[in-house]
């Protein structure tokens, strides 16, 4: 599959696979993992104008065998790392991510979220500060809501001020599960302070 990126086509490799929490889908380019769909997450509408949405793109002939092979290798690596994470055998993702089509502010927020360590959480306000927009907690929440590669970019580690769960594309039960997998203890839906 190819997608149009800034007036050019890019090879995309897609995988659908079963995990302990349900079926997932991912898409990768030669630059990195570009989309991960969680169980329970609604698929985006098939709108070719949706920015950064590699799952809604059109098929095109593969004319770059090296690019195709790299996209396929990244997709396989992404699947393997997601499975290892959900099996409790991986604490850090090493698969590259492709955020080329993500607007600059969102990209900055997503890169800041990438640096949240396994088993730790931050508030939307703290993530806003870390991404250079200390008054942008609400905008950070929107950036997290449109995270194209959840788990790999750990938006589940971002909580509301006071420790409330906030939202999650895969649902709050999955967010609780992921936080418990990482050893984060929640009490009545909020993080327990240690």
C-alpha positions as CSV (number, residue, x, y, z in Angstrom):
1,X,0.0,0.0,0.0
2,X,1.2,3.5,-0.6
3,X,0.0,6.8,0.9
4,X,0.3,10.3,-0.4
5,X,2.6,12.4,1.8
6,X,3.1,16.0,0.8
7,X,2.3,15.3,-2.9
8,X,4.2,12.0,-3.1
9,X,3.3,8.3,-2.5
10,X,4.9,6.4,0.4
11,X,4.9,2.7,0.7
12,X,2.9,1.4,3.7
13,X,3.0,-2.1,5.2
14,X,0.1,-3.1,7.3
15,X,-0.4,-5.9,9.9
16,X,-3.4,-7.1,11.8
17,X,-2.7,-9.4,14.8
18,X,-4.2,-10.8,18.0
19,X,-2.9,-9.8,21.4
20,X,-3.8,-10.7,25.0
21,X,-6.1,-7.6,25.0
22,X,-7.7,-8.1,21.6
23,X,-7.0,-7.6,17.9
24,X,-4.8,-4.7,16.8
25,X,-3.7,-3.2,13.5
26,X,-0.6,-1.3,12.6
27,X,0.9,0.4,9.6
28,X,4.5,1.3,8.9
29,X,6.4,3.3,6.4
30,X,10.1,3.0,5.6
31,X,10.6,5.8,8.2
32,X,8.8,4.1,11.0
33,X,5.6,3.0,12.6
34,X,2.9,5.4,11.5
35,X,-0.4,4.0,13.0
36,X,-1.4,1.6,15.7
37,X,-5.1,0.8,16.2
38,X,-6.0,-0.5,19.7
39,X,-8.8,-3.0,20.4
40,X,-12.0,-1.1,20.9
41,X,-10.7,2.0,19.1
42,X,-12.9,3.3,16.4
43,X,-11.3,3.2,13.0
44,X,-11.1,6.6,11.4
45,X,-13.3,7.4,8.4
46,X,-11.8,6.6,5.0
47,X,-11.1,10.2,4.1
48,X,-7.9,10.7,2.1
49,X,-7.6,14.2,3.4
50,X,-7.3,13.0,7.0
51,X,-3.8,14.2,8.0
52,X,-1.4,11.4,8.9
53,X,-4.0,8.7,8.7
54,X,-2.2,5.9,6.9
55,X,-5.1,3.4,7.3
56,X,-7.4,5.4,5.1
57,X,-5.0,5.7,2.1
58,X,-5.3,4.3,-1.4
59,X,-3.5,1.3,-2.9
60,X,-0.7,2.0,-5.4
61,X,1.8,-0.2,-7.1
62,X,5.0,-0.9,-5.1
63,X,7.8,0.6,-7.2
64,X,10.5,0.9,-4.6
65,X,11.5,-2.6,-3.4
66,X,14.0,-1.3,-0.8
67,X,11.3,1.1,0.7
68,X,8.8,-1.8,0.6
69,X,11.2,-4.2,2.4
70,X,12.0,-1.6,5.0
71,X,8.3,-0.8,5.7
72,X,7.6,-4.5,6.0
73,X,10.5,-5.0,8.4
74,X,9.4,-2.1,10.6
75,X,5.8,-3.4,10.6
76,X,7.0,-6.8,11.8
77,X,9.3,-5.3,14.4
78,X,6.4,-3.1,15.6
79,X,4.1,-6.1,16.0
80,X,6.8,-8.1,17.8
81,X,7.5,-5.2,20.2
82,X,3.8,-4.7,20.9
83,X,3.4,-8.4,21.7
84,X,6.4,-8.4,24.0
85,X,5.2,-5.3,25.8
86,X,1.7,-6.8,26.4
87,X,3.3,-10.1,27.5
88,X,5.3,-8.1,30.1
89,X,8.7,-8.8,28.4
90,X,9.4,-5.3,27.1
91,X,9.6,-2.0,28.9
92,X,10.9,0.2,26.1
93,X,10.0,0.4,22.4
94,X,12.8,0.7,20.0
95,X,10.8,0.6,16.7
96,X,11.1,4.0,15.0
97,X,7.9,6.1,14.6
98,X,7.0,8.1,11.5
99,X,5.5,11.5,12.6
100,X,6.2,13.3,9.4
101,X,2.5,14.1,8.7
102,X,1.8,15.2,12.2
103,X,1.5,19.0,12.7
104,X,4.5,20.6,14.6
105,X,2.8,21.2,18.0
106,X,1.3,17.7,18.2
107,X,4.7,16.3,17.1
108,X,6.4,18.2,19.9
109,X,3.9,16.8,22.5
110,X,4.2,13.3,21.1
111,X,8.0,13.4,21.3
112,X,7.7,14.6,24.9
113,X,5.3,11.7,25.7
114,X,7.9,9.3,24.2
115,X,10.2,10.2,27.1
116,X,7.7,9.2,29.9
117,X,9.4,6.2,31.5
118,X,7.8,2.8,31.9
119,X,5.8,2.6,35.1
120,X,5.6,6.4,35.6
121,X,2.8,8.9,34.9
122,X,2.6,12.6,34.3
123,X,-0.3,15.0,34.2
124,X,-1.5,16.8,31.0
125,X,-0.2,20.0,32.6
126,X,3.2,18.5,33.2
127,X,3.4,17.2,29.7
128,X,2.4,20.6,28.4
129,X,5.3,22.1,30.4
130,X,7.7,19.4,29.1
131,X,6.7,20.1,25.5
132,X,7.3,23.8,25.8
133,X,3.7,25.0,26.2
134,X,3.2,25.4,30.0
135,X,-0.4,26.8,29.5
136,X,-1.4,24.2,26.9
137,X,-2.8,21.4,29.0
138,X,-6.0,21.3,27.1
139,X,-4.2,21.3,23.7
140,X,-1.9,18.5,25.0
141,X,-5.0,16.5,25.8
142,X,-6.1,16.9,22.2
143,X,-2.7,15.9,21.0
144,X,-2.9,12.7,23.1
145,X,-6.4,12.0,21.8
146,X,-5.0,12.0,18.3
147,X,-1.8,10.0,19.1
148,X,-1.3,7.8,15.9
149,X,0.8,5.2,17.7
150,X,-0.5,4.6,21.2
151,X,1.5,2.2,23.4
152,X,4.7,3.1,21.5
153,X,4.0,6.7,22.3
154,X,2.7,6.0,25.8
155,X,-0.3,8.3,26.1
156,X,-1.8,5.9,28.6
157,X,0.8,7.3,31.1
158,X,-0.7,10.7,30.9
159,X,-3.3,11.4,33.6
160,X,-5.6,14.3,34.6
161,X,-4.4,16.7,37.3
162,X,-5.1,15.0,40.6
163,X,-4.4,11.5,39.2
164,X,-7.8,11.0,37.3
165,X,-7.5,8.7,34.3
166,X,-8.7,11.2,31.7
167,X,-9.6,9.5,28.4
168,X,-8.1,6.8,26.2
169,X,-8.8,5.8,22.6
170,X,-8.9,2.1,23.6
171,X,-11.1,2.8,26.5
172,X,-10.5,3.3,30.2
173,X,-10.4,-0.4,31.0
174,X,-7.5,-0.8,28.6
175,X,-5.8,2.2,30.1
176,X,-6.1,0.7,33.6
177,X,-4.8,-2.6,32.4
178,X,-1.7,-1.0,30.8
179,X,-1.0,1.0,33.9
180,X,-1.3,-2.1,36.1
181,X,0.9,-4.0,33.7
182,X,3.6,-1.3,34.3
183,X,3.1,-1.5,38.1
184,X,1.2,1.8,38.4
185,X,-1.2,1.5,41.3
186,X,-4.5,3.2,41.0
187,X,-7.1,3.7,43.8
188,X,-10.6,4.5,42.7
189,X,-9.6,5.4,39.2
190,X,-6.8,7.7,40.4
191,X,-3.1,7.2,40.8
192,X,-1.9,6.2,44.2
193,X,0.9,8.3,45.4
194,X,3.9,6.5,46.7
